[in-house]
Amino acid sequence: MTAALDRRFMALALSLGRRGLGRVWPNPNVGCVIVAEGRIVGRGRTADGGRPHAETQALAQAGPLARGATAYVTLEPCAHHGQTPPCADALVAAGVARMVVAASDPDPRVAGRGIARLRAAGIAVETGLMEAEARRDLVGFLSRIECGRPFVTLKLATSLDGRIATGTGESRWITGPQARARVHMMRARHDAVMVGGGTVRADDPMLTVRGLGIDRQPVRVVVSRRLDLPLDGALARSAAAIPLWLCHEASVDPAPWTAQGAVSLPCTLSNGQVDVATALETLGAAGLTRVFCEGGAALAASLLVAGLVDELVLFSAGCAIGAEGTPALAAMGIDRLHDAPRLELVMQERVGADLMSVWRRPG
């Protein structure tokens, strides 16, 4: 197999894996392609909910044609017994002759054991092909394993002067319909959508994916110290049908919310508010790998100050609101520019009448 063909088949495996974004947590969104004599005989991605794994599905599709074939997989095959047998064992049993693996798995239950098992069975294993692309696609899973918390994307939609509402609180809509449609696509690619209690009180949002024909909704997460949220609002009314998780002070009684189907996640406090670092660790422990934060201003500022924003997506509209409007970020206590959080610009794109820019945390 030539290097160009190897890249082509791995690129296909990566594209398959991306279809699982927001749908497979707590498992990684893996893709697998099996090739025999230059022809694709099996392909698969981690199924919704995390099972079956990508390799299992690709092997089932390939059947006996997997013997002597090459398998391309975006993450090291698992080597431990969980709800299903190890994928490494399945690949060995199927008679695969060659494995091309994009990225190793840092999960302590795997961490090189999958590759070692394949090699011990006589399978030729090559690693590192398109590894940077694979790690970018798997960044949520990697963050949860390596950092103990999900990858955090912060979305802000502001006027030219950085406001998210007028002085009277009107905020619908600062950005145009194309930008809002893009936000729904981003929600669908994350495990959870997170907001602060102020946003819930002001906007009564549903926080769901709409207009895309999506059949699997992200978890709705609300960070609210006192749980002083409207019990007759949209979130409460839908809590039994669409997951709703509440991060709050441990001393607050969550019974009125759990009775409606919400999940209570007691958290520690910092400076009188829910500590965002421990809240994210709690979400990671619950299985979330990618969180899409849509504000409001206080929660966004807390995440930035704590260095917990991995990616910031900024939609800028061509309007100005003025100083009486609500700023996108609450007070951050920064006296010196040296202490201001810094992000690196990754890309800019015009979306309808608005400008979208993507910024990432250095390193």
Salt bridges, closest charged atoms under 4 A:
ASP6 OD2 - ARG98 NH2 2.80
ASP48 OD2 - ARG23 NH2 2.79
ASP48 OD1 - ARG45 NH2 3.00
ASP89 OD1 - ARG117 NH1 3.01
ASP107 OD2 - ARG109 NH2 2.79
GLU126 OE2 - ARG98 NE 2.93
GLU133 OE2 - ARG7 NH2 3.86
ASP137 OD2 - ARG18 NE 2.94
GLU146 OE2 - ARG135 NH2 3.69
ASP215 OD1 - ARG23 NH2 2.67
ASP228 OD1 - ARG201 NH1 2.94
GLU249 OE1 - ARG225 NE 2.86
GLU294 OE1 - LYS155 NZ 3.29
GLU294 OE2 - ARG187 NE 2.54
ASP310 OD2 - ARG149 NH1 2.89
ASP310 OD1 - ARG361 NH2 2.62
GLU311 OE2 - ARG360 NE 2.70
ASP339 OD2 - ARG336 NE 3.29
GLU349 OE2 - ARG182 NH2 2.85
